[in-house]
Amino acid sequence: MCSACGSQVSGLNGRYACGVCGWVNNWAEGHTALPHAGEDRDPPEP
């Protein structure tokens, strides 16, 4: 449950976000390390 508005939240690897009010938990609370900028790929062209 969102700690700001009480709505149901969803997430991945322990990082959660609320689609209703925009609350997000701290990045450090996740279960895995975030990728480095060099590992982040650009999205495919449409």
PDBQT receptor file of N, H, CA, C and O in Angstrom, charges set to zero:
ATOM      1  N   MET A   1       0.836  -1.184   0.000  1.00  0.00    +0.000 N 
ATOM      2  CA  MET A   1       0.000   0.000   0.000  1.00  0.00    +0.000 C 
ATOM      3  C   MET A   1       0.889   1.260   0.000  1.00  0.00    +0.000 C 
ATOM      4  O   MET A   1       1.944   1.287   0.634  1.00  0.00    +0.000 OA
ATOM      5  N   CYS A   2       0.451   2.276  -0.708  1.00  0.00    +0.000 N 
ATOM      6  H   CYS A   2      -0.406   2.253  -1.223  1.00  0.00    +0.000 HD
ATOM      7  CA  CYS A   2       1.189   3.532  -0.777  1.00  0.00    +0.000 C 
ATOM      8  C   CYS A   2       1.198   4.192   0.596  1.00  0.00    +0.000 C 
ATOM      9  O   CYS A   2       0.158   4.317   1.242  1.00  0.00    +0.000 OA
ATOM     10  N   SER A   3       2.362   4.606   1.030  1.00  0.00    +0.000 N 
ATOM     11  H   SER A   3       3.208   4.504   0.506  1.00  0.00    +0.000 HD
ATOM     12  CA  SER A   3       2.460   5.253   2.332  1.00  0.00    +0.000 C 
ATOM     13  C   SER A   3       1.956   6.699   2.305  1.00  0.00    +0.000 C 
ATOM     14  O   SER A   3       1.785   7.309   3.361  1.00  0.00    +0.000 OA
ATOM     15  N   ALA A   4       1.717   7.249   1.119  1.00  0.00    +0.000 N 
ATOM     16  H   ALA A   4       1.855   6.753   0.262  1.00  0.00    +0.000 HD
ATOM     17  CA  ALA A   4       1.228   8.618   1.031  1.00  0.00    +0.000 C 
ATOM     18  C   ALA A   4      -0.302   8.694   0.901  1.00  0.00    +0.000 C 
ATOM     19  O   ALA A   4      -0.943   9.502   1.573  1.00  0.00    +0.000 OA
ATOM     20  N   CYS A   5      -0.890   7.840   0.025  1.00  0.00    +0.000 N 
ATOM     21  H   CYS A   5      -0.370   7.184  -0.521  1.00  0.00    +0.000 HD
ATOM     22  CA  CYS A   5      -2.329   7.962  -0.218  1.00  0.00    +0.000 C 
ATOM     23  C   CYS A   5      -3.116   6.687   0.051  1.00  0.00    +0.000 C 
ATOM     24  O   CYS A   5      -4.347   6.717   0.037  1.00  0.00    +0.000 OA
ATOM     25  N   GLY A   6      -2.438   5.564   0.298  1.00  0.00    +0.000 N 
ATOM     26  H   GLY A   6      -1.438   5.539   0.310  1.00  0.00    +0.000 HD
ATOM     27  CA  GLY A   6      -3.114   4.316   0.622  1.00  0.00    +0.000 C 
ATOM     28  C   GLY A   6      -3.518   3.465  -0.574  1.00  0.00    +0.000 C 
ATOM     29  O   GLY A   6      -4.095   2.393  -0.387  1.00  0.00    +0.000 OA
ATOM     30  N   SER A   7      -3.234   3.908  -1.798  1.00  0.00    +0.000 N 
ATOM     31  H   SER A   7      -2.766   4.778  -1.950  1.00  0.00    +0.000 HD
ATOM     32  CA  SER A   7      -3.557   3.115  -2.989  1.00  0.00    +0.000 C 
ATOM     33  C   SER A   7      -2.604   1.930  -3.102  1.00  0.00    +0.000 C 
ATOM     34  O   SER A   7      -1.546   1.906  -2.475  1.00  0.00    +0.000 OA
ATOM     35  N   GLN A   8      -2.993   0.953  -3.907  1.00  0.00    +0.000 N 
ATOM     36  H   GLN A   8      -3.853   0.972  -4.417  1.00  0.00    +0.000 HD
ATOM     37  CA  GLN A   8      -2.123  -0.198  -4.141  1.00  0.00    +0.000 C 
ATOM     38  C   GLN A   8      -0.981   0.230  -5.051  1.00  0.00    +0.000 C 
ATOM     39  O   GLN A   8      -1.207   0.917  -6.047  1.00  0.00    +0.000 OA
ATOM     40  N   VAL A   9       0.240  -0.168  -4.720  1.00  0.00    +0.000 N 
ATOM     41  H   VAL A   9       0.424  -0.726  -3.911  1.00  0.00    +0.000 HD
ATOM     42  CA  VAL A   9       1.407   0.177  -5.523  1.00  0.00    +0.000 C 
ATOM     43  C   VAL A   9       1.944  -1.077  -6.201  1.00  0.00    +0.000 C 
ATOM     44  O   VAL A   9       1.636  -2.195  -5.788  1.00  0.00    +0.000 OA
ATOM     45  N   SER A  10       2.737  -0.888  -7.227  1.00  0.00    +0.000 N 
ATOM     46  H   SER A  10       2.987   0.021  -7.562  1.00  0.00    +0.000 HD
ATOM     47  CA  SER A  10       3.393  -2.006  -7.887  1.00  0.00    +0.000 C 
ATOM     48  C   SER A  10       4.834  -1.607  -8.160  1.00  0.00    +0.000 C 
ATOM     49  O   SER A  10       5.183  -0.427  -8.178  1.00  0.00    +0.000 OA
ATOM     50  N   GLY A  11       5.656  -2.617  -8.370  1.00  0.00    +0.000 N 
ATOM     51  H   GLY A  11       5.373  -3.576  -8.355  1.00  0.00    +0.000 HD
ATOM     52  CA  GLY A  11       7.048  -2.318  -8.595  1.00  0.00    +0.000 C 
ATOM     53  C   GLY A  11       7.821  -3.525  -9.065  1.00  0.00    +0.000 C 
ATOM     54  O   GLY A  11       7.247  -4.561  -9.400  1.00  0.00    +0.000 OA
ATOM     55  N   LEU A  12       9.116  -3.381  -9.086  1.00  0.00    +0.000 N 
ATOM     56  H   LEU A  12       9.583  -2.540  -8.813  1.00  0.00    +0.000 HD
ATOM     57  CA  LEU A  12      10.016  -4.413  -9.564  1.00  0.00    +0.000 C 
ATOM     58  C   LEU A  12      11.291  -4.360  -8.745  1.00  0.00    +0.000 C 
ATOM     59  O   LEU A  12      11.842  -3.282  -8.521  1.00  0.00    +0.000 OA
ATOM     60  N   ASN A  13      11.763  -5.510  -8.295  1.00  0.00    +0.000 N 
ATOM     61  H   ASN A  13      11.316  -6.386  -8.477  1.00  0.00    +0.000 HD
ATOM     62  CA  ASN A  13      13.014  -5.613  -7.534  1.00  0.00    +0.000 C 
ATOM     63  C   ASN A  13      13.019  -4.739  -6.287  1.00  0.00    +0.000 C 
ATOM     64  O   ASN A  13      14.053  -4.176  -5.930  1.00  0.00    +0.000 OA
ATOM     65  N   GLY A  14      11.882  -4.623  -5.629  1.00  0.00    +0.000 N 
ATOM     66  H   GLY A  14      11.042  -5.081  -5.920  1.00  0.00    +0.000 HD
ATOM     67  CA  GLY A  14      11.816  -3.869  -4.384  1.00  0.00    +0.000 C 
ATOM     68  C   GLY A  14      11.710  -2.370  -4.537  1.00  0.00    +0.000 C 
ATOM     69  O   GLY A  14      11.764  -1.641  -3.547  1.00  0.00    +0.000 OA
ATOM     70  N   ARG A  15      11.559  -1.897  -5.764  1.00  0.00    +0.000 N 
ATOM     71  H   ARG A  15      11.515  -2.490  -6.569  1.00  0.00    +0.000 HD
ATOM     72  CA  ARG A  15      11.384  -0.469  -6.014  1.00  0.00    +0.000 C 
ATOM     73  C   ARG A  15       9.937  -0.256  -6.424  1.00  0.00    +0.000 C 
ATOM     74  O   ARG A  15       9.472  -0.836  -7.405  1.00  0.00    +0.000 OA
ATOM     75  N   TYR A  16       9.233   0.569  -5.678  1.00  0.00    +0.000 N 
ATOM     76  H   TYR A  16       9.611   1.040  -4.881  1.00  0.00    +0.000 HD
ATOM     77  CA  TYR A  16       7.797   0.719  -5.869  1.00  0.00    +0.000 C 
ATOM     78  C   TYR A  16       7.423   2.149  -6.209  1.00  0.00    +0.000 C 
ATOM     79  O   TYR A  16       8.110   3.092  -5.818  1.00  0.00    +0.000 OA
ATOM     80  N   ALA A  17       6.315   2.302  -6.948  1.00  0.00    +0.000 N 
ATOM     81  H   ALA A  17       5.756   1.536  -7.265  1.00  0.00    +0.000 HD
ATOM     82  CA  ALA A  17       5.803   3.617  -7.308  1.00  0.00    +0.000 C 
ATOM     83  C   ALA A  17       4.284   3.579  -7.287  1.00  0.00    +0.000 C 
ATOM     84  O   ALA A  17       3.680   2.559  -7.620  1.00  0.00    +0.000 OA
ATOM     85  N   CYS A  18       3.669   4.685  -6.898  1.00  0.00    +0.000 N 
ATOM     86  H   CYS A  18       4.160   5.513  -6.628  1.00  0.00    +0.000 HD
ATOM     87  CA  CYS A  18       2.215   4.814  -6.870  1.00  0.00    +0.000 C 
ATOM     88  C   CYS A  18       1.768   5.576  -8.105  1.00  0.00    +0.000 C 
ATOM     89  O   CYS A  18       2.222   6.693  -8.354  1.00  0.00    +0.000 OA
ATOM     90  N   GLY A  19       0.876   4.969  -8.876  1.00  0.00    +0.000 N 
ATOM     91  H   GLY A  19       0.507   4.062  -8.673  1.00  0.00    +0.000 HD
ATOM     92  CA  GLY A  19       0.358   5.618 -10.074  1.00  0.00    +0.000 C 
ATOM     93  C   GLY A  19      -0.673   6.682  -9.782  1.00  0.00    +0.000 C 
ATOM     94  O   GLY A  19      -1.028   7.450 -10.676  1.00  0.00    +0.000 OA
ATOM     95  N   VAL A  20      -1.170   6.752  -8.548  1.00  0.00    +0.000 N 
ATOM     96  H   VAL A  20      -0.882   6.128  -7.822  1.00  0.00    +0.000 HD
ATOM     97  CA  VAL A  20      -2.202   7.728  -8.202  1.00  0.00    +0.000 C 
ATOM     98  C   VAL A  20      -1.587   9.052  -7.763  1.00  0.00    +0.000 C 
ATOM     99  O   VAL A  20      -1.930  10.106  -8.297  1.00  0.00    +0.000 OA
ATOM    100  N   CYS A  21      -0.671   9.000  -6.782  1.00  0.00    +0.000 N 
ATOM    101  H   CYS A  21      -0.392   8.144  -6.347  1.00  0.00    +0.000 HD
ATOM    102  CA  CYS A  21      -0.130  10.254  -6.236  1.00  0.00    +0.000 C 
ATOM    103  C   CYS A  21       1.329  10.510  -6.615  1.00  0.00    +0.000 C 
ATOM    104  O   CYS A  21       1.845  11.598  -6.360  1.00  0.00    +0.000 OA
ATOM    105  N   GLY A  22       2.005   9.523  -7.220  1.00  0.00    +0.000 N 
ATOM    106  H   GLY A  22       1.586   8.639  -7.427  1.00  0.00    +0.000 HD
ATOM    107  CA  GLY A  22       3.378   9.726  -7.656  1.00  0.00    +0.000 C 
ATOM    108  C   GLY A  22       4.441   9.373  -6.631  1.00  0.00    +0.000 C 
ATOM    109  O   GLY A  22       5.628   9.579  -6.885  1.00  0.00    +0.000 OA
ATOM    110  N   TRP A  23       4.036   8.836  -5.455  1.00  0.00    +0.000 N 
ATOM    111  H   TRP A  23       3.071   8.669  -5.249  1.00  0.00    +0.000 HD
ATOM    112  CA  TRP A  23       5.010   8.453  -4.436  1.00  0.00    +0.000 C 
ATOM    113  C   TRP A  23       5.914   7.349  -4.964  1.00  0.00    +0.000 C 
ATOM    114  O   TRP A  23       5.439   6.450  -5.658  1.00  0.00    +0.000 OA
ATOM    115  N   VAL A  24       7.199   7.394  -4.654  1.00  0.00    +0.000 N 
ATOM    116  H   VAL A  24       7.586   8.124  -4.091  1.00  0.00    +0.000 HD
ATOM    117  CA  VAL A  24       8.140   6.316  -4.956  1.00  0.00    +0.000 C 
ATOM    118  C   VAL A  24       8.991   6.069  -3.720  1.00  0.00    +0.000 C 
ATOM    119  O   VAL A  24       9.279   6.994  -2.961  1.00  0.00    +0.000 OA
ATOM    120  N   ASN A  25       9.394   4.807  -3.518  1.00  0.00    +0.000 N 
ATOM    121  H   ASN A  25       9.159   4.055  -4.134  1.00  0.00    +0.000 HD
ATOM    122  CA  ASN A  25      10.290   4.538  -2.403  1.00  0.00    +0.000 C 
ATOM    123  C   ASN A  25      11.724   4.863  -2.820  1.00  0.00    +0.000 C 
ATOM    124  O   ASN A  25      12.014   5.025  -4.005  1.00  0.00    +0.000 OA
ATOM    125  N   ASN A  26      12.604   4.955  -1.848  1.00  0.00    +0.000 N 
ATOM    126  H   ASN A  26      12.368   4.824  -0.885  1.00  0.00    +0.000 HD
ATOM    127  CA  ASN A  26      13.996   5.306  -2.099  1.00  0.00    +0.000 C 
ATOM    128  C   ASN A  26      14.661   4.234  -2.956  1.00  0.00    +0.000 C 
ATOM    129  O   ASN A  26      14.426   3.044  -2.751  1.00  0.00    +0.000 OA
ATOM    130  N   TRP A  27      15.476   4.642  -3.901  1.00  0.00    +0.000 N 
ATOM    131  H   TRP A  27      15.667   5.609  -4.067  1.00  0.00    +0.000 HD
ATOM    132  CA  TRP A  27      16.148   3.694  -4.797  1.00  0.00    +0.000 C 
ATOM    133  C   TRP A  27      16.995   2.679  -4.041  1.00  0.00    +0.000 C 
ATOM    134  O   TRP A  27      17.166   1.553  -4.509  1.00  0.00    +0.000 OA
ATOM    135  N   ALA A  28      17.529   3.054  -2.881  1.00  0.00    +0.000 N 
ATOM    136  H   ALA A  28      17.390   3.969  -2.500  1.00  0.00    +0.000 HD
ATOM    137  CA  ALA A  28      18.404   2.175  -2.104  1.00  0.00    +0.000 C 
ATOM    138  C   ALA A  28      17.638   1.034  -1.428  1.00  0.00    +0.000 C 
ATOM    139  O   ALA A  28      18.260   0.090  -0.942  1.00  0.00    +0.000 OA
ATOM    140  N   GLU A  29      16.305   1.099  -1.387  1.00  0.00    +0.000 N 
ATOM    141  H   GLU A  29      15.799   1.866  -1.782  1.00  0.00    +0.000 HD
ATOM    142  CA  GLU A  29      15.507   0.048  -0.774  1.00  0.00    +0.000 C 
ATOM    143  C   GLU A  29      15.294  -1.142  -1.700  1.00  0.00    +0.000 C 
ATOM    144  O   GLU A  29      14.693  -2.134  -1.289  1.00  0.00    +0.000 OA
ATOM    145  N   GLY A  30      15.769  -1.068  -2.931  1.00  0.00    +0.000 N 
ATOM    146  H   GLY A  30      16.257  -0.262  -3.265  1.00  0.00    +0.000 HD
ATOM    147  CA  GLY A  30      15.593  -2.157  -3.888  1.00  0.00    +0.000 C 
ATOM    148  C   GLY A  30      16.406  -3.384  -3.524  1.00  0.00    +0.000 C 
ATOM    149  O   GLY A  30      17.310  -3.324  -2.690  1.00  0.00    +0.000 OA
ATOM    150  N   HIS A  31      16.068  -4.512  -4.170  1.00  0.00    +0.000 N 
ATOM    151  H   HIS A  31      15.334  -4.560  -4.847  1.00  0.00    +0.000 HD
ATOM    152  CA  HIS A  31      16.723  -5.781  -3.876  1.00  0.00    +0.000 C 
ATOM    153  C   HIS A  31      17.998  -6.002  -4.687  1.00  0.00    +0.000 C 
ATOM    154  O   HIS A  31      18.812  -6.851  -4.326  1.00  0.00    +0.000 OA
ATOM    155  N   THR A  32      18.182  -5.268  -5.756  1.00  0.00    +0.000 N 
ATOM    156  H   THR A  32      17.521  -4.578  -6.049  1.00  0.00    +0.000 HD
ATOM    157  CA  THR A  32      19.358  -5.436  -6.607  1.00  0.00    +0.000 C 
ATOM    158  C   THR A  32      19.968  -4.069  -6.908  1.00  0.00    +0.000 C 
ATOM    159  O   THR A  32      19.321  -3.037  -6.733  1.00  0.00    +0.000 OA
ATOM    160  N   ALA A  33      21.202  -4.074  -7.355  1.00  0.00    +0.000 N 
ATOM    161  H   ALA A  33      21.728  -4.913  -7.497  1.00  0.00    +0.000 HD
ATOM    162  CA  ALA A  33      21.874  -2.815  -7.713  1.00  0.00    +0.000 C 
ATOM    163  C   ALA A  33      21.303  -2.286  -9.019  1.00  0.00    +0.000 C 
ATOM    164  O   ALA A  33      20.955  -3.064  -9.907  1.00  0.00    +0.000 OA
ATOM    165  N   LEU A  34      21.206  -0.974  -9.139  1.00  0.00    +0.000 N 
ATOM    166  H   LEU A  34      21.489  -0.342  -8.417  1.00  0.00    +0.000 HD
ATOM    167  CA  LEU A  34      20.763  -0.364 -10.384  1.00  0.00    +0.000 C 
ATOM    168  C   LEU A  34      21.877  -0.443 -11.413  1.00  0.00    +0.000 C 
ATOM    169  O   LEU A  34      23.049  -0.424 -11.039  1.00  0.00    +0.000 OA
ATOM    170  N   PRO A  35      21.548  -0.533 -12.713  1.00  0.00    +0.000 N 
ATOM    171  CA  PRO A  35      22.590  -0.571 -13.741  1.00  0.00    +0.000 C 
ATOM    172  C   PRO A  35      23.312   0.771 -13.838  1.00  0.00    +0.000 C 
ATOM    173  O   PRO A  35      22.745   1.816 -13.520  1.00  0.00    +0.000 OA
ATOM    174  N   HIS A  36      24.550   0.729 -14.274  1.00  0.00    +0.000 N 
ATOM    175  H   HIS A  36      25.010  -0.120 -14.532  1.00  0.00    +0.000 HD
ATOM    176  CA  HIS A  36      25.312   1.947 -14.520  1.00  0.00    +0.000 C 
ATOM    177  C   HIS A  36      24.793   2.593 -15.803  1.00  0.00    +0.000 C 
ATOM    178  O   HIS A  36      24.164   1.923 -16.621  1.00  0.00    +0.000 OA
ATOM    179  N   ALA A  37      25.046   3.863 -15.982  1.00  0.00    +0.000 N 
ATOM    180  H   ALA A  37      25.557   4.408 -15.317  1.00  0.00    +0.000 HD
ATOM    181  CA  ALA A  37      24.542   4.582 -17.149  1.00  0.00    +0.000 C 
ATOM    182  C   ALA A  37      25.003   3.941 -18.455  1.00  0.00    +0.000 C 
ATOM    183  O   ALA A  37      24.244   3.923 -19.424  1.00  0.00    +0.000 OA
ATOM    184  N   GLY A  38      26.219   3.420 -18.505  1.00  0.00    +0.000 N 
ATOM    185  H   GLY A  38      26.835   3.435 -17.717  1.00  0.00    +0.000 HD
ATOM    186  CA  GLY A  38      26.733   2.782 -19.713  1.00  0.00    +0.000 C 
ATOM    187  C   GLY A  38      26.010   1.490 -20.050  1.00  0.00    +0.000 C 
ATOM    188  O   GLY A  38      26.049   1.049 -21.199  1.00  0.00    +0.000 OA
ATOM    189  N   GLU A  39      25.355   0.875 -19.085  1.00  0.00    +0.000 N 
ATOM    190  H   GLU A  39      25.323   1.233 -18.152  1.00  0.00    +0.000 HD
ATOM    191  CA  GLU A  39      24.620  -0.376 -19.324  1.00  0.00    +0.000 C 
ATOM    192  C   GLU A  39      23.183  -0.125 -19.756  1.00  0.00    +0.000 C 
ATOM    193  O   GLU A  39      22.490  -1.054 -20.171  1.00  0.00    +0.000 OA
ATOM    194  N   ASP A  40      22.730   1.121 -19.661  1.00  0.00    +0.000 N 
ATOM    195  H   ASP A  40      23.293   1.875 -19.324  1.00  0.00    +0.000 HD
ATOM    196  CA  ASP A  40      21.361   1.454 -20.033  1.00  0.00    +0.000 C 
ATOM    197  C   ASP A  40      21.278   1.642 -21.532  1.00  0.00    +0.000 C 
ATOM    198  O   ASP A  40      21.931   2.523 -22.092  1.00  0.00    +0.000 OA
ATOM    199  N   ARG A  41      20.480   0.819 -22.182  1.00  0.00    +0.000 N 
ATOM    200  H   ARG A  41      19.949   0.103 -21.728  1.00  0.00    +0.000 HD
ATOM    201  CA  ARG A  41      20.368   0.887 -23.648  1.00  0.00    +0.000 C 
ATOM    202  C   ARG A  41      19.297   1.887 -24.045  1.00  0.00    +0.000 C 
ATOM    203  O   ARG A  41      18.338   2.109 -23.306  1.00  0.00    +0.000 OA
ATOM    204  N   ASP A  42      19.460   2.478 -25.191  1.00  0.00    +0.000 N 
ATOM    205  H   ASP A  42      20.239   2.298 -25.791  1.00  0.00    +0.000 HD
ATOM    206  CA  ASP A  42      18.442   3.362 -25.752  1.00  0.00    +0.000 C 
ATOM    207  C   ASP A  42      17.261   2.519 -26.220  1.00  0.00    +0.000 C 
ATOM    208  O   ASP A  42      17.454   1.373 -26.627  1.00  0.00    +0.000 OA
ATOM    209  N   PRO A  43      16.037   3.062 -26.172  1.00  0.00    +0.000 N 
ATOM    210  CA  PRO A  43      14.882   2.297 -26.667  1.00  0.00    +0.000 C 
ATOM    211  C   PRO A  43      14.969   2.131 -28.179  1.00  0.00    +0.000 C 
ATOM    212  O   PRO A  43      15.587   2.953 -28.856  1.00  0.00    +0.000 OA
ATOM    213  N   PRO A  44      14.357   1.076 -28.718  1.00  0.00    +0.000 N 
ATOM    214  CA  PRO A  44      14.389   0.881 -30.166  1.00  0.00    +0.000 C 
ATOM    215  C   PRO A  44      13.643   1.997 -30.894  1.00  0.00    +0.000 C 
ATOM    216  O   PRO A  44      12.706   2.583 -30.351  1.00  0.00    +0.000 OA
ATOM    217  N   GLU A  45      14.053   2.277 -32.090  1.00  0.00    +0.000 N 
ATOM    218  H   GLU A  45      14.814   1.800 -32.531  1.00  0.00    +0.000 HD
ATOM    219  CA  GLU A  45      13.382   3.294 -32.909  1.00  0.00    +0.000 C 
ATOM    220  C   GLU A  45      12.003   2.783 -33.306  1.00  0.00    +0.000 C 
ATOM    221  O   GLU A  45      11.850   1.595 -33.591  1.00  0.00    +0.000 OA
ATOM    222  N   PRO A  46      10.984   3.667 -33.332  1.00  0.00    +0.000 N 
ATOM    223  CA  PRO A  46       9.621   3.226 -33.711  1.00  0.00    +0.000 C 
ATOM    224  C   PRO A  46       9.497   2.885 -35.164  1.00  0.00    +0.000 C 
ATOM    225  O   PRO A  46       8.418   2.504 -35.618  1.00  0.00    +0.000 OA
TER     226      PRO A  46
